[in-house]
């Protein structure tokens, strides 16, 4: 796809290389060259090997896991600004620290706000991101934020399954809005009602569930659980087990961001999940977990860049 507008370049950080290359393939441009030099004490420096003067620069980098990825993005933004880039756009497929979006107990930081401040201070003019853990994080920025929804692409996969008794499930109450969005998109495409159920869970502490039950009827249904993050995969595996106990015919999960920390792969392989679908917002080796399939967000990010470059509507491209 050709873009007739102001010149632009796409660069990738350590956590954005594969997706950035797919974006460039879609847009018909070459991926810019960037060098990250590491020192023995753990410090590193970033430099661009292509000129960016007077150009819009798109920097593709997820900011977590590992704080080094956030620091790398900040250095890339600073380097582009100092190299006289016209605009610096941070493309953040997975926005780390997004689960720290409020004070849920005394004397804690709001990490998402802090990260937003750092990205702005470094010199970013705009942010493009995918499925923020909390929509209100957009308000933490004083620069434009294009918040894309994974459902614009992942709903295509669910539709392709051709499940006769499809039902969408949210693994917790907080994800009900996301699940409802999937239902609406699928109903428009399938031309019939797609019901939804919700799992109610209680936690002993972070990443540890004490109780879960299903609010709704899943007996004889083909359940697709939708969520934004699979970290330890404990919630997904527990939800799949509860669904099967309640008579579900099959259980699958579609998740935007696959972190898969600790022994998550082992949990998924031993769970009732038939398959687990991720986007490529984070790199993942599917050989580690044969149940996992990765679907690219190439079109969503490429069309957004296209819209920005040509000053056209992003909403009209059905990416939100």
Phi, psi and omega per residue, in radians:
X1 nan 2.241 -3.129
X2 -1.653 2.476 3.113
X3 -2.047 2.032 3.123
X4 -1.753 1.615 -3.092
X5 -2.840 -2.842 3.108
X6 -1.055 2.577 -3.129
X7 -1.078 2.594 3.134
X8 -2.572 2.815 3.049
X9 -2.418 2.610 3.094
X10 -2.012 2.243 3.093
X11 -2.149 2.707 -3.116
X12 -2.152 2.442 2.973
X13 -1.544 -3.059 -3.076
X14 -1.087 -0.498 -3.126
X15 -1.791 0.254 -3.100
X16 -2.291 0.068 -2.992
X17 -1.016 -0.901 -3.063
X18 -1.140 -0.802 3.140
X19 -1.157 -0.715 3.138
X20 -1.052 -0.688 3.120
X21 -1.155 -0.676 3.104
X22 -1.141 -0.662 3.096
X23 -1.092 -0.774 3.122
X24 -1.114 -0.678 3.097
X25 -1.067 -0.703 -3.129
X26 -1.179 -0.716 -3.078
X27 -1.461 -0.202 -3.140
X28 1.293 0.598 3.108
X29 -2.214 2.946 3.130
X30 -1.659 2.578 3.113
X31 -1.309 2.264 -3.139
X32 -1.151 2.739 -3.113
X33 -1.693 2.233 3.101
X34 -2.339 2.478 -3.099
X35 -2.049 2.263 3.065
X36 -1.988 1.966 -3.102
X37 -1.760 2.157 -3.115
X38 -1.756 2.462 3.101
X39 -1.855 2.849 -3.015
X40 -1.147 -0.406 -3.119
X41 -1.542 0.088 3.130
X42 1.718 -0.230 3.093
X43 -1.261 2.677 3.084
X44 -2.510 2.768 -3.129
X45 -2.247 2.572 -3.093
X46 -2.035 2.396 3.055
X47 -2.524 2.509 3.081
X48 -1.594 2.393 3.123
X49 -1.700 -0.013 3.050
X50 -2.085 2.551 3.096
X51 -1.165 2.437 3.098
X52 -2.146 0.148 -3.070
X53 -1.017 2.194 3.086
X54 1.266 0.197 -3.082
X55 -1.976 2.712 2.969
X56 -1.388 2.196 -3.047
X57 -1.971 2.138 3.114
X58 -1.834 2.081 -3.067
X59 -1.914 1.935 -3.065
X60 -1.656 1.987 -3.108
X61 -2.847 2.150 2.984
X62 -1.381 2.523 -2.969
X63 -1.713 0.101 -3.120
X64 -2.870 2.723 0.026
X65 -1.327 2.790 -3.064
X66 1.465 2.141 -3.137
X67 -1.172 -0.295 3.085
X68 -1.047 -0.572 -3.121
X69 -1.192 -0.672 3.060
X70 -1.137 -0.784 -3.133
X71 -1.101 -0.655 3.109
X72 -1.100 -0.747 3.100
X73 -1.088 -0.760 -3.141
X74 -1.066 -0.728 3.120
X75 -1.157 -0.667 3.104
X76 -1.123 -0.743 3.108
X77 -1.068 -0.813 -3.122
X78 -1.103 -0.735 3.140
X79 -1.112 -0.727 3.134
X80 -1.146 -0.717 3.120
X81 -1.103 -0.764 -3.121
X82 -1.250 -0.336 3.096
X83 -1.591 0.247 3.047
X84 1.190 0.626 3.016
X85 -1.125 2.565 3.136
X86 -1.227 -0.881 3.076
X87 -2.402 2.533 3.095
X88 -2.075 2.017 -3.097
X89 -1.983 2.071 3.108
X90 -1.497 1.997 3.089
X91 -1.708 1.847 -3.002
X92 -2.020 1.572 -3.118
X93 -0.994 -0.745 3.058
X94 -2.132 2.021 -3.119
X95 -1.562 1.811 -3.115
X96 -1.236 2.808 -3.105
X97 1.184 0.195 -3.096
X98 -1.210 -0.339 3.121
X99 -1.336 -0.172 3.076
X100 -1.770 1.206 -3.012
X101 -1.833 0.034 -3.105
X102 -2.872 2.932 3.030
X103 -1.549 1.790 -3.140
X104 -1.672 -0.029 3.016
X105 -2.781 2.884 -3.075
X106 -1.147 2.615 2.963
X107 1.073 0.780 3.052
X108 -2.171 2.732 3.113
X109 -1.476 2.831 2.978
X110 -1.877 1.514 -2.991
X111 -1.037 -0.645 -3.109
X112 -1.110 -0.684 3.105
X113 -1.172 -0.722 3.121
X114 -1.067 -0.774 3.130
X115 -1.122 -0.705 3.101
X116 -1.056 -0.749 3.112
X117 -1.080 -0.730 -3.112
X118 -1.130 -0.721 -3.137
X119 -1.135 -0.717 3.112
X120 -1.187 -0.752 -3.130
X121 -1.102 -0.618 3.122
X122 -1.123 -0.465 3.056
X123 2.139 0.251 3.121
X124 -1.200 2.421 3.101
X125 -1.637 -0.344 -3.047
X126 -2.820 2.707 3.093
X127 -2.250 2.352 2.968
X128 -2.035 2.196 -3.119
X129 -2.487 3.016 -3.010
X130 -2.264 2.238 3.032
X131 0.736 1.205 3.000
X132 -1.050 2.528 -3.139
X133 -1.064 -0.553 3.092
X134 -2.407 2.196 -3.080
X135 -1.007 -0.537 -3.047
X136 -1.183 -0.204 3.110
X137 -1.071 -0.444 3.063
X138 -0.979 -0.599 -3.125
X139 -1.313 -0.170 3.084
X140 -1.300 -0.278 -3.131
X141 -1.720 2.587 3.004
X142 -1.879 0.320 3.046
X143 -2.153 2.836 -3.131
X144 -1.050 2.420 3.069
X145 -2.191 2.133 3.037
X146 -1.716 1.839 -3.087
X147 -1.698 1.907 -3.121
X148 -1.613 2.643 3.126
X149 -1.889 2.259 3.115
X150 -1.077 -0.431 -3.118
X151 -1.073 -0.414 3.138
X152 -1.085 -0.491 3.124
X153 -1.865 -0.748 -3.039
X154 -1.199 -0.463 3.089
X155 -1.112 -0.520 3.082
X156 -1.061 -0.719 3.139
X157 -1.140 -0.793 -3.139
X158 -1.048 -0.732 3.118
X159 -1.077 -0.655 -3.099
X160 -1.184 -0.301 3.137
X161 -1.239 -0.389 3.132
X162 0.927 0.822 -3.141
X163 -1.378 2.195 -3.082
X164 -1.227 -0.615 -3.088
X165 -2.015 0.843 -3.068
X166 -1.131 2.374 3.000
X167 -2.509 2.383 -3.138
X168 -1.650 2.444 -3.120
X169 -2.236 2.449 2.988
X170 -1.768 2.314 -3.106
X171 -1.300 -0.134 3.067
X172 -2.749 2.944 -3.100
X173 -1.119 -0.647 -3.108
X174 -1.109 -0.392 -3.118
X175 -1.657 0.164 -3.067
X176 -1.128 -0.608 3.126
X177 -1.128 -0.726 3.119
X178 -1.095 -0.805 -3.136
X179 -1.087 -0.704 3.122
X180 -1.103 -0.618 3.102
X181 -1.125 -0.724 3.065
X182 -1.062 -0.773 -3.129
X183 -1.030 -0.778 -3.129
X184 -1.093 -0.771 3.141
X185 -1.107 -0.749 -3.118
X186 -1.218 -0.630 3.112
X187 -1.107 -0.685 3.104
X188 -1.130 -0.589 -3.088
X189 -1.477 -0.699 -3.063
X190 -1.535 -0.240 3.113
X191 1.126 0.501 3.015
X192 -2.682 2.895 -3.076
X193 -1.178 2.405 3.037
X194 -2.050 1.877 -3.080
X195 -1.272 2.920 -3.109
X196 -2.396 2.502 3.007
X197 -2.208 2.834 -3.100
X198 -2.254 2.417 3.010
X199 -1.632 2.288 3.064
X200 -1.764 2.171 -3.099
X201 -2.257 2.667 3.023
X202 -2.172 2.436 -3.105
X203 -1.916 2.476 2.951
X204 -1.308 -0.738 3.080
X205 -2.819 3.137 -3.099
X206 -0.966 2.338 3.102
X207 1.164 0.296 3.123
X208 -2.414 1.997 -3.066
X209 -1.677 2.346 3.122
X210 -1.698 -0.578 -3.086
X211 -2.662 2.535 3.062
X212 -2.602 2.424 3.044
X213 -2.535 2.782 -3.053
X214 -1.696 2.279 3.049
X215 -1.758 1.673 -3.084
X216 2.355 3.000 -3.071
X217 -1.821 2.130 3.136
X218 -2.073 0.137 -3.088
X219 -1.096 2.203 3.135
X220 1.293 0.149 -3.080
X221 -1.716 2.713 2.996
X222 -1.724 1.829 -2.981
X223 -1.582 2.348 2.979
X224 -2.096 1.949 3.110
X225 -1.459 2.279 3.104
X226 -2.045 2.393 -3.132
X227 -2.672 2.966 -3.138
X228 -1.663 -0.564 -3.041
X229 -2.340 2.346 2.927
X230 -2.008 1.770 -3.104
X231 -1.622 -1.426 3.056
X232 -1.512 -0.190 -3.116
X233 1.204 0.171 -3.140
X234 -1.108 -0.751 -3.140
X235 -1.111 -0.787 -3.122
X236 -1.103 -0.774 -3.114
X237 -1.169 -0.718 3.109
X238 -1.132 -0.753 3.134
X239 -1.085 -0.719 3.131
X240 -1.091 -0.722 3.132
X241 -1.122 -0.749 -3.133
X242 -1.147 -0.697 3.126
X243 -1.080 -0.760 3.135
X244 -1.138 -0.680 3.097
X245 -1.092 -0.517 -3.139
X246 -1.531 0.131 3.027
X247 1.689 0.230 3.126
X248 -1.098 2.469 3.118
X249 -1.258 -0.757 3.108
X250 -2.666 2.720 3.136
X251 -2.358 2.209 3.040
X252 -2.217 2.876 3.100
X253 -2.333 2.423 3.089
X254 -2.167 2.030 -3.010
X255 -2.251 2.444 -3.118
X256 -1.273 -0.877 -3.013
X257 -1.995 2.019 3.141
X258 -1.737 1.622 3.107
X259 -1.378 -0.859 3.057
X260 0.946 1.066 -3.133
X261 -1.501 2.808 3.105
X262 1.061 -2.308 -3.119
X263 -1.706 0.575 -3.097
X264 -1.031 -0.708 -3.126
X265 -1.074 -0.732 3.118
X266 -1.121 -0.707 3.108
X267 -1.046 -0.810 -3.095
X268 -1.119 -0.738 -3.125
X269 -1.126 -0.514 -3.130
X270 -1.690 0.129 -3.060
X271 -1.657 3.118 3.088
X272 -1.447 -0.012 3.130
X273 -1.199 2.265 3.060
X274 -1.335 -0.615 3.113
X275 -2.770 2.779 3.129
X276 -2.334 2.131 -3.059
X277 -1.897 2.271 3.055
X278 -2.037 2.807 2.845
X279 -1.538 3.017 3.113
X280 -1.682 0.570 3.074
X281 -1.128 -0.461 3.024
X282 -2.250 2.495 3.105
X283 -1.160 2.421 3.120
X284 -2.571 2.327 3.119
X285 -1.575 1.868 -3.073
X286 -1.157 -0.278 3.085
X287 -1.161 -0.395 3.106
X288 -1.211 -0.473 -3.080
X289 -2.593 1.673 -3.078
X290 -1.028 -0.339 3.115
X291 -1.311 -0.228 -3.060
X292 -1.564 2.395 3.015
X293 -2.223 2.383 -3.093
X294 -1.868 2.289 3.112
X295 -2.013 2.282 -3.049
X296 -1.370 2.522 3.033
X297 -1.686 0.359 -3.110
X298 -0.850 -0.900 -3.055
X299 -1.138 -0.734 -3.088
X300 -1.053 -0.849 -3.118
X301 -1.257 -0.678 -3.124
X302 -1.127 -0.773 -3.141
X303 -1.164 -0.559 3.090
X304 -1.175 -0.792 3.081
X305 -1.054 -0.740 3.107
X306 -1.022 -0.785 -3.122
X307 -1.132 -0.703 3.129
X308 -1.132 -0.771 -3.102
X309 -1.172 -0.578 -3.095
X310 -1.772 0.080 3.082
X311 1.000 0.792 3.113
X312 -2.056 2.996 -3.035
X313 -1.283 2.347 3.024
X314 -1.410 -0.648 -3.120
X315 -1.057 -0.626 -3.127
X316 -1.146 -0.275 -3.130
X317 -1.609 0.130 3.084
X318 1.007 0.785 3.141
X319 -1.876 0.024 -3.114
X320 -2.159 nan nan
